[in-house]
Amino acid sequence: MTSTSAAADTRIDRWLCAVRLVKTRPMATQLCEGGHVRVNGNPAKPSTKVRAGDVVHALISERERTVEVVQPIETRVGAPVAATCYIDNSPAPVIREIAPGIKAIRGEGRPSKRLRRELERMRRIGPGS
């Protein structure tokens, strides 16, 4: 019987959670079932086994991740240890900048006092006036 911390191979959903690429194992399972995870170029089911040397491509939180498995672990470990279990070959994340002068995104948050007064004025006047 092999140790759970250093197995020869492990399920992809357990490994993704153990190395902290996703927060929970059910999230990893959903990613696999949704077709967002590939192992060595093949679509991965949650039960797909990964070994050292396998390349995992995953779309996690709208970011493409490409990692090479160094050590297949099954139990969740601390972040410094988890970082040693894979080599991250992911492209740099896309940084979206907000244009200068734009304070808030429409529809998010509470309107300012000035904007609330303008909206009140428009409601009182009505659309047909």
HELIX and SHEET records of a PDB file:
HELIX    1   1 ILE A   12  ALA A   18  1                                   7    
HELIX    2   2 ARG A   25  GLU A   33  1                                   9    
HELIX    3   3 ALA A   79  ALA A   83  1                                   5    
HELIX    4   4 LYS A  113  ILE A  125  1                                  13    
SHEET    1   A 2 ASP A   9  ARG A  11  0                                        
SHEET    2   A 2 LYS A  49  ARG A  51 -1                                        
SHEET    1   B 5 ASN A  42  PRO A  43  0                                        
SHEET    2   B 5 VAL A  37  VAL A  39 -1                                        
SHEET    3   B 5 VAL A  55  ILE A  60 -1                                        
SHEET    4   B 5 ARG A  63  VAL A  69 -1                                        
SHEET    5   B 5 TYR A  86  ASP A  88 -1                                        
END                                                                             
